[in-house]
């Protein structure tokens, strides 16, 4: 249904080894267009323990010409383990042709 709305919308669902929904990522056509305009700086931040299901929302944000963050991808994660983060980046690379132009990636302190 998501892709029927606009063929440039992209989503990915990855199951964990237990068969649970490990990572769900989505990028809308508008998000892709925004990233095409501002591909140099990407910020990634994740919520922690903010809902009863303990899923975490990872937001990928591109910085526009006014240094305001514009969302370019959302992912729901079971946890921020390496496998889950790799799936988010795989989706980002698949959804955005200009991912090679990223010069700076900023993340939250938890991942340092």
GIHUNOR-V542450 format. One record per pair of residues at least 6 apart in sequence whose ideal C-beta (glycine too) atoms are under 7 Angstrom apart, sorted by sequence separation. I is the first residue (numbers start at 1). J is the second residue. D is the distance in Angstrom with one decimal. If there is no record, write none. Layout:
BEGIN
i=<I:I>
j=<J:J>
d=<D:D>
END
This chain:
BEGIN
i=<3:15:16:63:64:78:93:2:15:77:92:13:14:48:61:62:2:14:47:61:46:47:61:62:13:46:61:46:59:60:12:60:75:11:44:45:11:59:44:75:10:57:58:42:43:73:9:57:58:73:9:42:43:8:41:55:56:41:55:73:6:39:55:2:8:38:56:38:38:43:35:34:58:38:60:46:34:35:34:31:31:31:27:27:25:26:25:24:23:24:23:22:20:39:42:23:35:40:44:16:22:36:39:40:41:46:25:32:35:39:40:41:42:43:44:45:23:32:40:22:23:25:27:14:12:10:10>
j=<9:21:22:69:70:84:99:9:22:84:99:21:22:56:69:70:11:23:56:70:56:57:71:72:24:57:72:58:71:72:25:73:88:25:58:59:26:74:60:91:27:74:75:60:61:91:28:76:77:92:29:62:63:29:62:76:77:63:77:95:29:62:78:26:32:62:80:63:64:69:62:62:88:70:92:80:70:72:72:71:72:73:72:73:73:74:75:75:75:76:77:78:78:98:102:84:96:101:105:78:84:98:101:102:103:108:88:95:98:102:103:104:105:106:107:108:87:96:104:87:88:91:95:87:91:94:95>
d=<5.4:6.5:3.5:6.1:5.2:6.2:5.0:5.2:5.9:4.8:6.2:6.5:5.1:6.2:3.8:5.2:5.3:4.4:5.3:6.4:4.9:4.7:5.6:4.8:5.1:6.8:6.6:4.7:5.8:5.2:4.8:4.0:4.6:6.6:6.4:5.5:4.4:6.0:5.4:7.0:4.8:6.5:4.2:6.1:4.6:7.0:5.3:6.1:5.6:5.6:5.6:6.1:7.0:3.6:6.7:5.0:4.7:4.2:6.5:6.9:4.4:6.9:6.4:6.8:5.9:4.5:6.3:6.2:5.2:6.2:5.1:6.1:5.8:6.9:6.3:5.9:4.8:4.2:5.8:6.2:4.7:6.4:6.8:4.8:6.2:5.7:4.1:6.7:5.9:4.7:5.6:4.9:6.4:4.4:5.1:5.2:5.2:6.3:6.8:6.1:5.9:5.7:4.0:6.7:6.9:6.0:5.7:6.2:6.7:6.2:4.8:4.7:5.1:4.5:4.8:4.8:4.2:6.2:6.8:7.0:6.2:3.8:4.2:4.6:4.4:6.8:4.2>
END
